[in-house]
Amino acid sequence: AVTVSGGNPVLEIQVGNQVRQAQFLWGSGGNYLVFGYRLQPGEFDNDGIVLLSIMLNDATIRDLAGNDASLSFTAPNTSGILVDAVAPTIVQITPPANGHYVTGQVLDILVKFSEPINVGTTSTAKPYIRLRIGSVIRNAVFVSKPNATTLRFRYVIQASDHDSNGIEILSPIARPAGTRIRDLVGNDAIVTFAPPSTTGVLVN
């Protein structure tokens, strides 16, 4: 059993090509000391983190008789502890083709992400993209995944819709309560984007 006193001991770990510090949390007086590190957005390690060394930072770690603990250790195998805190981003928006659209025709918008993604919906809600058609806001609703990285959003033209100078696609993608867009390990996607030019997408 060891006692920690003074200072702020840390366990240095390597995450990807960065050295991070896991802070001492608890365990003074027992045989096990617990250190913790909270992952930060953007961190990535696909071959396993590495435990490097314990730094005292003016602290002492001693047994009950007052002997300083030896801080050297043989690092355990952590090749299976992988890190992916990289959020998917939108890399391409493909708008509807230029042309005149009439009642009953569809406006399809394809959204491509930087990595494979999953979409969660509910029985009453799906992610959607807002469109400005004339002076009215309409919703292009998620309908399918053409491939692992791409989502299709669709709006069906209504009889009252009219826009003679081109619709507008509005950022970001809306995610109603209970819906989600995430990568395969659970990172929420960043759903803002630069709207493409749609001055040639006319509605009457």
C-alpha positions in Angstrom: 0.0 0.0 0.0 1.2 3.5 -0.8 0.3 7.0 0.2 0.2 10.0 -2.3 0.8 13.4 -0.8 1.6 16.8 -2.2 1.9 17.8 -5.8 0.0 16.3 -8.7 1.4 13.0 -10.0 0.5 12.1 -13.6 0.8 9.1 -15.8 2.1 10.1 -19.2 0.5 8.3 -22.1 1.0 8.5 -25.9 -2.2 8.9 -28.0 -1.3 8.8 -31.7 1.8 11.0 -31.9 0.9 13.2 -28.9 2.0 12.7 -25.3 -0.9 13.3 -22.9 -1.2 13.3 -19.1 -3.6 11.1 -17.1 -4.2 12.9 -13.8 -4.1 11.1 -10.5 -7.7 10.5 -9.3 -7.7 8.3 -6.2 -6.3 5.3 -4.5 -3.9 6.8 -1.9 -3.6 4.4 1.0 -4.2 1.3 -1.1 -2.3 -0.9 -3.5 -3.8 0.6 -6.7 -3.5 4.2 -7.9 -6.1 5.3 -10.5 -5.2 7.8 -13.2 -7.6 9.2 -15.7 -7.5 11.0 -19.1 -10.5 12.4 -20.9 -10.2 12.1 -24.7 -10.3 15.4 -26.6 -12.0 16.0 -30.0 -9.8 15.1 -32.9 -7.5 12.6 -31.2 -6.8 9.4 -33.1 -4.7 6.3 -32.5 -5.3 3.2 -34.6 -2.4 1.0 -33.3 -3.0 1.4 -29.5 -2.1 3.9 -26.9 1.2 3.5 -25.0 1.8 4.0 -21.2 5.0 5.9 -20.8 6.0 7.0 -17.3 4.7 8.3 -14.0 5.8 11.9 -13.2 5.7 13.0 -9.6 5.3 16.8 -10.1 6.4 17.6 -6.6 4.3 14.8 -5.1 5.6 11.8 -3.1 4.4 8.2 -3.4 5.6 6.2 -0.4 4.8 3.0 1.4 3.5 3.2 5.0 7.1 2.9 6.3 8.1 6.0 4.3 10.0 4.4 1.5 9.8 6.1 -1.9 8.0 3.9 -4.4 9.9 2.8 -7.5 8.1 4.4 -10.5 9.7 2.3 -13.2 7.4 -0.3 -14.8 7.1 -2.6 -17.8 4.4 -1.1 -20.0 1.5 -3.5 -20.5 0.3 -4.4 -24.0 -2.2 -1.7 -24.9 -2.3 -2.3 -28.7 -6.0 -3.1 -28.4 -6.9 0.3 -26.8 -7.7 2.3 -29.9 -8.8 6.0 -30.1 -11.1 7.6 -32.6 -12.4 11.0 -31.5 -12.4 12.4 -35.0 -15.9 13.7 -35.9 -17.1 13.1 -39.5 -17.4 16.2 -41.6 -19.3 17.1 -44.8 -16.9 17.0 -47.8 -19.4 17.5 -50.6 -22.9 18.7 -51.3 -24.4 17.7 -54.6 -27.5 19.8 -55.3 -30.4 19.0 -57.7 -29.5 19.4 -61.4 -30.2 22.8 -62.9 -33.6 23.0 -64.6 -37.3 23.8 -64.1 -39.1 21.7 -61.6 -42.9 21.4 -61.4 -45.5 19.9 -59.1 -44.7 16.3 -58.1 -41.1 16.4 -59.1 -38.4 15.8 -56.5 -35.4 17.9 -55.4 -32.6 15.5 -54.3 -29.6 16.6 -52.4 -26.6 14.3 -51.8 -24.4 14.9 -48.8 -21.0 13.1 -48.7 -19.2 12.7 -45.4 -15.5 12.2 -44.7 -16.0 8.6 -43.5 -18.8 6.0 -43.2 -21.7 7.1 -41.2 -24.9 5.8 -39.6 -28.2 7.6 -39.4 -30.7 7.2 -36.5 -34.3 8.1 -37.0 -37.5 7.7 -35.1 -41.0 6.8 -36.2 -41.9 10.4 -36.5 -38.6 12.3 -37.1 -35.7 12.2 -39.6 -32.8 14.5 -40.2 -33.6 17.1 -42.8 -32.1 20.0 -44.8 -34.0 23.3 -45.0 -34.7 24.8 -48.5 -35.8 28.3 -49.3 -38.1 28.1 -52.2 -39.2 31.7 -53.0 -40.0 33.1 -49.6 -41.1 29.8 -48.1 -38.9 27.3 -46.1 -39.4 23.7 -47.0 -37.7 20.6 -45.7 -35.8 18.0 -47.7 -36.0 14.9 -45.5 -33.4 12.1 -45.3 -34.6 9.2 -47.5 -31.7 6.8 -48.1 -28.0 6.0 -48.0 -26.7 5.5 -51.6 -23.4 4.3 -50.1 -21.6 4.2 -46.8 -20.5 7.8 -46.8 -23.4 9.5 -48.5 -26.9 10.6 -47.5 -29.8 11.5 -49.8 -32.3 14.2 -48.8 -35.5 14.7 -50.8 -38.2 17.3 -51.2 -41.3 16.8 -53.4 -42.5 20.0 -55.2 -45.9 21.2 -54.0 -48.4 23.0 -56.2 -47.9 26.4 -54.5 -44.0 26.3 -54.7 -42.4 29.0 -56.9 -38.9 30.3 -57.3 -37.7 32.1 -60.4 -34.2 32.9 -59.4 -33.0 29.6 -57.8 -33.7 27.8 -54.6 -31.3 28.0 -51.6 -30.0 25.1 -49.5 -29.6 26.2 -45.9 -26.9 25.0 -43.5 -26.8 23.0 -41.2 -28.5 19.7 -41.4 -31.3 19.7 -38.8 -31.4 16.8 -36.4 -34.7 16.6 -34.5 -34.8 15.1 -31.0 -34.1 11.4 -31.2 -32.3 11.5 -34.5 -28.6 11.3 -35.1 -25.8 11.2 -37.7 -22.7 9.5 -36.4 -19.6 7.6 -37.5 -19.3 3.9 -36.9 -17.7 4.3 -33.5 -20.3 6.9 -32.3 -18.8 10.3 -33.0 -21.5 12.9 -33.8 -21.0 14.3 -37.3 -20.3 18.0 -37.8 -23.3 18.9 -40.0 -22.5 22.5 -41.1 -21.6 23.1 -44.7 -21.0 25.7 -47.3 -24.2 25.8 -49.5 -23.5 25.2 -53.2 -24.8 27.5 -55.9 -28.4 26.6 -56.9 -29.3 29.7 -58.9 -30.2 27.3 -61.8 -32.6 25.2 -59.8 -36.0 26.8 -60.6 -39.4 25.9 -59.4 -42.8 26.7 -60.8 
